[in-house]
Amino acid sequence: MPVESIEGIRIAYEMKGEGKPIVFLHCWTGNRRLFNRQVERFSSDYQCILIDFPGHGESGECEEYSVERFGELTFTLLQKLGVRKAVFAGHSLGGMVCLFMAINHPGIVHALILLDTTPHLSGWFPQNIFAAAGVRLGKFGFRSGKALVAAAVATHPFSSLESKILTARECSKVKNKPLVETLDSLRRFDVRRKLSKIKKPALVVVGDLDMLADVRQAMKMAKEIPDAMLKIVRGAGHMALFEKPEIVNEAISDFLERVYPPVRIEAKSAS
């Protein structure tokens, strides 16, 4: 597992496959492993770059946990890796970081894949309940409690046991400080008025029973970004990327074929 030290912060990442780069950015309390099904599908045609945010996965801790900080660290890491332009695929928190990148560092963004994310937390009832539970568990809870809440709220009621176990296992690993402080940052994040300024193609994917990102906001986001398309995944919650990976991957594949086609084997051979 490669590691870079950026401003004294240990950032863990992986690079799999060859070709045009796709940068995968994970959700709050998640890590790069949640994109395993996407890497399996796309690493044969693209270079998949997966990053653990500070305080998540195998990255070190830092002093500030915020969307903006994560975005700047991601930008610096990609500069170090020699990535000049990429498609950014972000899930939940990662999608917010993608939006930050498109607004603040548009030169490095070729297109956006926004998975179960939102330009702001609208404050609707399920979000408020989960935020309150997250703060309480982050301050006082044990890992088992975090796992139970994550599996119950983030996945569709009828999603597979495998999806629930994966969510519970991976989303309960984050320590209390980054859990709470990152959530506080998410609650302050709001780029609704800047969406129309994003001049990049975007694919917005959302589960039809996503209790966290809010389907209504996903629909508004797809409408506000000038060159955006929307895919609603039936039978999925907040973890559509692995609750319904075949559907999500097919939507991503169709989108990439349109805006970011891979370098074909024949083209590689001819060159």
C-alpha positions in Angstrom: 0.0 0.0 0.0 1.6 3.3 -1.1 1.7 6.2 1.3 2.5 9.9 0.8 3.2 12.4 3.4 1.4 15.7 2.6 2.0 18.6 5.0 2.9 16.0 7.6 -0.3 13.9 7.1 0.0 10.3 6.1 -2.2 9.6 3.1 -2.8 6.0 2.0 -3.8 5.3 -1.6 -3.8 2.6 -4.2 -3.4 2.6 -8.0 -4.8 -0.3 -10.0 -4.8 -0.8 -13.7 -3.5 1.3 -16.6 -5.0 3.9 -18.8 -6.8 7.2 -18.2 -7.2 7.9 -14.5 -10.4 7.7 -12.4 -10.1 8.9 -8.9 -12.4 7.2 -6.4 -13.3 9.1 -3.2 -15.1 7.3 -0.4 -17.9 8.2 2.0 -17.9 9.4 5.6 -16.6 6.7 7.9 -15.8 4.6 4.8 -12.5 3.8 3.0 -11.2 2.9 -0.4 -12.2 -0.8 0.0 -15.9 0.2 -0.6 -15.1 0.6 -4.3 -13.9 -3.0 -4.8 -16.7 -3.8 -7.2 -16.0 -0.7 -9.3 -12.3 -1.5 -9.4 -13.0 -5.0 -10.5 -15.0 -3.6 -13.4 -12.9 -0.7 -14.5 -9.3 -1.4 -13.7 -8.9 -3.4 -17.0 -9.5 -0.2 -19.0 -8.6 2.6 -16.7 -6.1 3.5 -13.9 -8.1 3.5 -10.8 -6.7 5.7 -8.0 -8.3 5.1 -4.6 -7.6 7.4 -1.7 -8.2 7.1 2.1 -9.2 10.5 3.6 -7.4 11.5 6.8 -8.7 9.7 9.8 -10.2 7.0 7.5 -8.9 3.7 6.3 -5.2 3.5 6.6 -4.5 7.2 6.4 -3.2 9.1 9.4 -5.1 11.7 11.5 -4.9 15.4 11.1 -6.0 18.6 12.8 -8.8 19.6 10.5 -11.5 17.3 9.1 -13.5 19.0 6.4 -14.6 18.7 2.8 -12.3 21.6 1.9 -9.3 20.1 3.6 -9.8 16.7 2.1 -10.2 18.4 -1.3 -6.9 20.3 -1.1 -5.0 17.2 0.2 -6.5 15.2 -2.7 -5.4 17.8 -5.2 -1.8 17.9 -3.8 -1.6 14.1 -3.8 -2.6 13.9 -7.4 -0.1 16.6 -8.4 2.6 14.5 -6.7 1.4 11.4 -8.6 1.6 13.3 -11.9 -2.2 13.3 -12.5 -3.1 16.3 -14.6 -6.7 15.4 -15.4 -9.0 12.7 -14.3 -12.6 11.6 -13.8 -13.6 12.0 -10.2 -16.0 9.4 -8.7 -17.2 10.2 -5.2 -19.6 8.5 -2.9 -21.4 10.6 -0.3 -18.7 12.6 1.4 -16.4 11.7 -1.5 -19.0 13.2 -3.9 -18.9 16.5 -1.9 -15.2 16.5 -2.3 -15.7 15.9 -6.1 -18.0 19.0 -6.2 -15.3 21.0 -4.3 -12.7 19.9 -6.8 -14.9 20.9 -9.8 -15.5 24.3 -8.4 -12.1 25.1 -7.0 -9.7 23.0 -9.2 -11.7 22.6 -12.5 -8.5 22.1 -14.5 -7.9 18.7 -13.1 -11.5 17.5 -13.5 -12.6 15.9 -16.7 -15.9 14.7 -15.5 -17.8 13.8 -12.3 -19.5 10.6 -11.1 -21.6 11.6 -8.1 -22.8 8.5 -6.1 -25.4 8.9 -3.4 -24.2 12.4 -2.6 -25.6 15.9 -2.2 -24.5 19.5 -2.5 -25.6 20.1 1.0 -27.4 18.2 3.8 -30.9 19.4 3.5 -31.9 18.7 7.1 -34.8 16.4 6.3 -35.9 14.1 9.1 -33.8 10.9 8.3 -30.6 13.0 7.9 -31.2 14.8 11.3 -31.8 11.5 13.1 -28.7 9.9 11.6 -26.6 13.0 12.3 -27.7 13.0 15.9 -27.0 9.3 16.2 -23.6 9.7 14.6 -22.5 12.4 16.9 -23.6 10.5 20.0 -22.0 7.3 18.9 -18.9 9.2 17.9 -18.5 10.7 21.3 -19.7 7.8 23.5 -20.4 4.8 21.3 -18.6 1.5 20.8 -17.7 0.1 17.5 -20.5 -2.4 17.6 -23.0 0.4 18.0 -21.6 2.3 15.1 -21.7 -0.8 13.0 -25.4 -1.5 13.8 -26.5 2.1 13.0 -24.5 2.2 9.8 -25.9 -1.1 8.5 -29.5 -0.2 9.5 -29.6 3.3 8.1 -27.2 3.3 5.1 -28.5 0.2 3.3 -31.9 -0.6 1.8 -34.1 -2.7 4.1 -34.1 -5.5 1.6 -30.5 -5.3 0.5 -28.3 -8.4 0.8 -26.8 -9.5 4.1 -23.4 -9.2 2.4 -24.0 -5.5 1.8 -25.1 -4.9 5.4 -22.1 -6.8 6.8 -19.7 -4.8 4.5 -21.2 -1.5 5.6 -21.1 -2.4 9.3 -17.6 -3.7 9.1 -16.0 -0.9 7.2 -18.0 2.1 8.5 -17.4 1.3 12.1 -13.6 1.5 12.0 -13.2 5.3 12.2 -12.1 6.8 15.5 -14.3 9.2 17.4 -12.6 12.5 16.6 -12.5 12.2 12.8 -16.1 10.8 12.9 -17.6 13.7 14.7 -15.5 16.5 13.2 -16.0 15.3 9.6 -19.8 15.1 10.2 -19.7 18.7 11.5 -18.0 19.7 8.3 -20.6 17.9 6.2 -23.4 19.8 8.0 -21.8 23.1 7.0 -21.1 22.2 3.4 -23.3 24.0 0.9 -22.5 24.5 -2.8 -26.0 24.6 -4.2 -25.6 28.1 -5.6 -22.4 27.1 -7.4 -23.7 24.0 -9.2 -24.5 26.0 -12.4 -20.9 27.0 -12.7 -19.7 23.4 -13.0 -18.9 23.0 -16.7 -18.0 19.4 -16.6 -20.1 16.3 -17.6 -21.6 14.7 -14.6 -23.4 11.4 -13.8 -25.6 11.6 -10.7 -26.5 8.1 -9.2 -28.8 7.7 -6.2 -30.6 4.8 -4.6 -34.4 5.2 -4.6 -34.4 4.6 -0.8 -31.3 6.6 0.1 -32.1 8.0 3.6 -29.0 10.0 3.8 -28.2 11.8 0.5 -31.9 12.6 -0.2 -33.2 11.7 -3.6 -34.9 15.1 -4.0 -31.5 16.8 -3.7 -29.9 14.4 -6.2 -32.6 15.3 -8.7 -32.1 19.0 -8.1 -28.3 18.6 -8.4 -28.7 16.8 -11.8 -30.9 19.6 -13.0 -28.6 22.4 -11.8 -25.3 21.1 -13.3 -25.6 22.0 -17.0 -24.3 18.8 -18.4 -25.6 16.2 -16.0 -27.6 13.0 -16.2 -29.4 11.2 -13.5 -29.7 7.5 -12.7 -32.0 6.4 -9.9 -31.2 2.8 -8.7 -34.3 0.9 -7.7 -34.0 -1.2 -4.6 -30.9 0.5 -3.3 -30.2 2.7 -0.3 -27.2 4.9 0.4 -24.7 2.2 -0.6 -25.9 1.6 -4.2 -22.3 1.2 -5.4 -22.3 -2.3 -3.8 -25.9 -2.9 -3.1 -26.6 -2.9 -6.8 -23.2 -2.9 -8.3 -24.2 -4.3 -11.7 -26.7 -1.4 -12.3 -24.3 1.2 -11.0 -21.4 -0.1 -13.0 -23.4 -0.2 -16.2 -24.5 3.4 -15.7 -20.9 4.4 -15.1 -19.7 2.4 -18.1 -22.2 4.1 -20.4 -21.3 7.5 -19.1 -17.5 6.9 -19.5 -18.0 5.6 -23.0 -19.7 8.9 -23.8 -17.3 11.4 -22.2 -14.1 9.5 -21.3 -13.7 6.3 -23.5 -10.8 4.1 -22.6 -7.8 3.7 -24.8 -8.6 0.6 -26.8 -6.2 -2.4 -27.0 -6.0 -1.9 -30.8 -5.0 1.8 -30.3 -2.4 0.8 -27.7 -0.9 -1.8 -30.1 -0.9 0.6 -33.0 0.9 3.3 -31.0 
